[in-house]
Amino acid sequence: MLKEFKTFIMRGNVVDLAVAVIIGAAFSAIINSLVADIITPAILNPLLKQMHVENIEGLKAFATKVVVDGKVTFEGGIAYGSFIAKVINFMVIAFSLFIVIKLMNKAAKLSKKKEEEQPAAPTADQALLIEIRDLLKNK
Protein backbone atom coordinates (compact mmCIF):
# COMPACT_ATOMS: atom_id res chain seq x y z
CA MET A 1 0.00 0.00 0.00
CA LEU A 2 2.87 2.37 0.78
CA LYS A 3 4.42 1.61 -2.61
CA GLU A 4 1.11 2.39 -4.36
CA PHE A 5 0.85 5.67 -2.48
CA LYS A 6 4.41 6.58 -3.47
CA THR A 7 3.61 5.79 -7.11
CA PHE A 8 0.43 7.89 -6.90
CA ILE A 9 2.08 10.88 -5.24
CA MET A 10 5.01 10.93 -7.65
CA ARG A 11 2.82 11.08 -10.74
CA GLY A 12 3.30 14.25 -12.70
CA ASN A 13 -0.32 15.32 -12.29
CA VAL A 14 -0.21 15.29 -8.49
CA VAL A 15 3.09 17.13 -8.30
CA ASP A 16 1.91 19.68 -10.89
CA LEU A 17 -1.28 20.22 -8.92
CA ALA A 18 0.66 20.76 -5.69
CA VAL A 19 2.91 23.31 -7.38
CA ALA A 20 -0.14 25.07 -8.87
CA VAL A 21 -1.82 25.31 -5.45
CA ILE A 22 1.31 26.80 -3.87
CA ILE A 23 1.79 29.29 -6.69
CA GLY A 24 -1.93 30.11 -6.59
CA ALA A 25 -1.73 30.92 -2.89
CA ALA A 26 1.25 33.21 -3.48
CA PHE A 27 -0.51 34.82 -6.45
CA SER A 28 -3.61 35.37 -4.31
CA ALA A 29 -1.50 37.17 -1.70
CA ILE A 30 -0.10 39.45 -4.41
CA ILE A 31 -3.57 40.25 -5.77
CA ASN A 32 -4.96 40.85 -2.27
CA SER A 33 -2.14 43.34 -1.71
CA LEU A 34 -2.81 44.97 -5.09
CA VAL A 35 -6.48 45.47 -4.23
CA ALA A 36 -5.95 46.49 -0.60
CA ASP A 37 -2.85 48.65 -1.03
CA ILE A 38 -3.23 50.17 -4.50
CA ILE A 39 -6.72 49.93 -5.99
CA THR A 40 -8.68 50.68 -2.81
CA PRO A 41 -6.64 53.75 -1.74
CA ALA A 42 -6.31 55.16 -5.26
CA ILE A 43 -9.79 54.54 -6.63
CA LEU A 44 -12.23 53.46 -3.95
CA ASN A 45 -11.20 55.65 -1.00
CA PRO A 46 -12.30 58.92 -2.66
CA LEU A 47 -15.70 57.35 -3.32
CA LEU A 48 -15.89 55.92 0.19
CA LYS A 49 -15.05 59.31 1.75
CA GLN A 50 -17.98 60.85 -0.09
CA MET A 51 -20.17 58.13 1.42
CA HIS A 52 -18.62 58.73 4.87
CA VAL A 53 -17.27 55.18 5.10
CA GLU A 54 -13.74 54.34 6.31
CA ASN A 55 -13.31 51.16 4.28
CA ILE A 56 -15.29 49.20 1.73
CA GLU A 57 -16.01 46.39 4.19
CA GLY A 58 -17.85 48.98 6.30
CA LEU A 59 -20.63 49.39 3.74
CA LYS A 60 -23.82 47.92 5.20
CA ALA A 61 -27.51 48.00 4.43
CA PHE A 62 -30.25 47.88 7.06
CA ALA A 63 -27.70 48.32 9.85
CA THR A 64 -28.44 49.80 13.24
CA LYS A 65 -26.65 53.07 13.96
CA VAL A 66 -24.80 52.98 17.28
CA VAL A 67 -23.01 55.98 18.84
CA VAL A 68 -20.33 55.15 21.42
CA ASP A 69 -18.21 57.97 22.84
CA GLY A 70 -19.10 60.20 19.92
CA LYS A 71 -18.05 57.60 17.34
CA VAL A 72 -20.71 56.32 14.97
CA THR A 73 -20.70 52.63 14.08
CA PHE A 74 -23.21 50.37 12.40
CA GLU A 75 -24.09 46.95 13.76
CA GLY A 76 -25.94 44.10 12.10
CA GLY A 77 -27.46 44.48 8.70
CA ILE A 78 -26.25 43.20 5.36
CA ALA A 79 -22.50 43.69 4.84
CA TYR A 80 -22.57 44.18 1.09
CA GLY A 81 -19.28 46.10 1.17
CA SER A 82 -17.38 42.95 2.07
CA PHE A 83 -19.02 41.18 -0.86
CA ILE A 84 -18.06 44.02 -3.21
CA ALA A 85 -14.44 43.84 -2.01
CA LYS A 86 -14.33 40.11 -2.72
CA VAL A 87 -15.87 40.59 -6.18
CA ILE A 88 -13.25 43.22 -7.01
CA ASN A 89 -10.55 40.87 -5.77
CA PHE A 90 -11.93 38.03 -7.92
CA MET A 91 -12.13 40.23 -11.02
CA VAL A 92 -8.50 41.34 -10.62
CA ILE A 93 -7.39 37.70 -10.18
CA ALA A 94 -9.45 36.54 -13.17
CA PHE A 95 -8.11 39.33 -15.40
CA SER A 96 -4.53 38.67 -14.30
CA LEU A 97 -4.87 34.96 -15.05
CA PHE A 98 -6.44 35.79 -18.41
CA ILE A 99 -3.40 37.90 -19.33
CA VAL A 100 -0.94 35.24 -18.09
CA ILE A 101 -2.68 32.45 -20.05
CA LYS A 102 -2.93 34.62 -23.14
CA LEU A 103 0.84 35.30 -23.00
CA MET A 104 1.58 31.61 -22.44
CA ASN A 105 -0.54 30.63 -25.45
CA LYS A 106 1.22 33.23 -27.59
CA ALA A 107 4.63 31.92 -26.49
CA ALA A 108 3.56 28.34 -27.24
CA LYS A 109 2.37 29.40 -30.71
CA LEU A 110 5.69 31.11 -31.45
CA SER A 111 7.60 28.07 -30.25
CA LYS A 112 5.48 25.75 -32.40
CA LYS A 113 5.93 28.03 -35.41
CA LYS A 114 9.73 27.95 -35.01
CA GLU A 115 9.66 24.15 -34.81
CA GLU A 116 7.62 23.97 -38.01
CA GLU A 117 10.02 26.29 -39.82
CA GLN A 118 13.02 24.04 -39.15
CA PRO A 119 13.36 21.33 -41.78
CA ALA A 120 13.07 17.79 -40.54
CA ALA A 121 16.20 15.64 -40.48
CA PRO A 122 16.47 13.62 -43.69
CA THR A 123 15.73 9.92 -43.58
CA ALA A 124 18.39 7.35 -44.52
CA ASP A 125 17.04 7.17 -48.10
CA GLN A 126 16.99 10.93 -48.42
CA ALA A 127 20.52 11.23 -47.02
CA LEU A 128 21.75 8.71 -49.60
CA LEU A 129 20.04 10.63 -52.40
CA ILE A 130 21.54 13.90 -51.15
CA GLU A 131 25.00 12.29 -51.13
CA ILE A 132 24.52 11.00 -54.69
CA ARG A 133 23.34 14.44 -55.81
CA ASP A 134 26.36 16.11 -54.25
CA LEU A 135 28.74 13.58 -55.90
CA LEU A 136 27.14 14.21 -59.29
CA LYS A 137 27.49 17.98 -58.81
CA ASN A 138 31.18 17.65 -58.02
CA LYS A 139 32.02 15.62 -61.19
Protein Blocks (a to p, Z undefined) as FASTA:
>chain_A
ZZmmmmmmmpmklmmmmmmmmmmmmmmmmmmmmmmmmmmmmmmmmmmmmnopabfklpcg
hiacddeehiacdeehjdfklmmmmmmmmmmmmmmmmmmmmmmmmmmmmmmmmmmmpccd
ddfklmmmmmmmmmmmmZZ
